[in-house]
Amino acid sequence: MPVVAPILVGIVFVLLMSLLPDQPRQQLNAVLIAGAGAVYWSGGGLGAWEFGFGAVMTYVAYRGLTSWRWIGVGWLLHTGWDVLHHLKGNPIIPVLHDSSLGCAICDPVIALWCFTGGRSLRRRR
């Protein structure tokens, strides 16, 4: 699987998020972490573990409302979950066999940005 495209997706995500003001940017990213915890619920192939992971991600998202570090942790947790699905479960996009692997490559790019404080990459005037 090509690695460049998922990395570019992560970079585009960061650039688009940088367009938002600081507080809404953090809040939206926390909500996205909660959603990432539930993305495999409709057929990820890991049974009840899917819901347990969703509960963990909900907690991480709650903590992420006030801490970029927790949002970064959430993206790294989701990276591991993507790898597990690539190896043992079902892909995040059923018609794209390597989609979970692509997500696992993209997520750490976003996590790295979160660990730097989720700062805007826009030039300030």
Secondary structure, DSSP 4 states (H G I P E B T S, - for coil): --SHHHHHHHHHHHHHHTTS-HHHHHHHHHHHHHHHTTTTTTT-SSTTHHHHHHHHHHHHHHHHTT-HHHHHHHHHHHHHHHHHHHHTS--SSTT-TTHHHHHHHHHHHHHHHHHTT----SPP-
